[in-house]
Amino acid sequence: MDSQHATLDPQLHTWLELGEVQQLLLDAYPGVVLGVDAQSRIRWINPVAAERLGYGRDELSGKPIAGSLIALEELEARAVELSGILGEHVVADAGVLGTALRRDGVASEHDWILRHKDGSPHPTRLNVGALRDHRGQVTGLIAVEPLHRSGESPLRLTHHDSLTGLPTRAVLQDRAEMALLRSVRQKSVLAMMLIEIDGFDALCAEYGHTVGDDVLRATAGRLHFELRKTDTAVRLDRGQFAAMLVDLRQPEEAERVAAKVAKALAAPINVGVARLALAARVGVVWSPAHGDQLMPLLQAAEAALATLPPGQGGVATPPH
């Protein structure tokens, strides 16, 4: 098959059987390709997707896509959006991937937050089409990541920090809107943490920006480990990060998580032959007590940070 004329438009491949799709797409395509059966279970994932998301080739086989590759929170947000677009109630389960497809009979393209095995979010644009057998019966869905001419995902380039792999502020804004609405509806607590590596500029001046980059990558990795899969961590600027904690029952939970994060980020880091001692300052706030939108919450967290003396690290809430 001439690769110059090969296409992965789901609309043009809706009549391929599963085995044929595997043969044609999985091993060669440079972007994400997922096969999901009629029960919303993952049936196959191509090597690029498995490597990017930290899984073995067959590790996800048979697992529901909801809660594994896509967080339940993400599916709920998409269900709310589709309910408004379609004028009908859409259930927040894995079926939302194909809701517009089932209604209109055409492939649909949408931005999804796929989850790495370590819990970190990976925004990915997926073009979803129907997977049919030789009789024309729908057997599942095929999700394909469209590519730039250069072979890179445009969403990954614009929605990921190139150094740490964390999503950008734009992703946080998008997720915060839905999460805040849900917190009001469910009467749950949403918390925002503003995290600052104490003395980051001085560290870069003394050891160089390469060491600074290593510290930022290590900080991002530690945040992945300490936060839940449903939480969102982003890098804001230089040595500053933010993290959104969702579906908490009470504010004290946010303070406990903030203390745990501050302790984890204060652990020394090995950089080459050097072992650097770090300190992290964390300002933690929550909705609705400190704001009901992203920017007021971040401003309140910044005010909390300002109350912490430099050089010691620690956790603070806004001054009363």
Secondary structure, DSSP 8 states (H G I E B T S, - for coil): --GGG----GGGSTT--HHHHIIIIITT-SS-EEEEETTSBEEEE-HHHHHHHT--TTTTTT-BSBTTTB-HHHHHHHHHHHHHHHTS---SSGGGGGHHHHHHSS-EEEEEEEE-TTS-EEEEEEEEEEEE-TTS-EEEEEEE----TTSS-HHHHHHB-TTT--B-HHHHHHHHHHHHHHHHHHT-EEEEEEEEETTHHHHHHHH-HHHHHHHHHHHHHHHHHHS-TTSEEEEEETTEEEEEEEEESSHHHHHHHHHHHHHHHTS-EEETTEEE---EEEEEEEETTT-SSHHHHHHHHHHHHHTS-TTS-EEE----
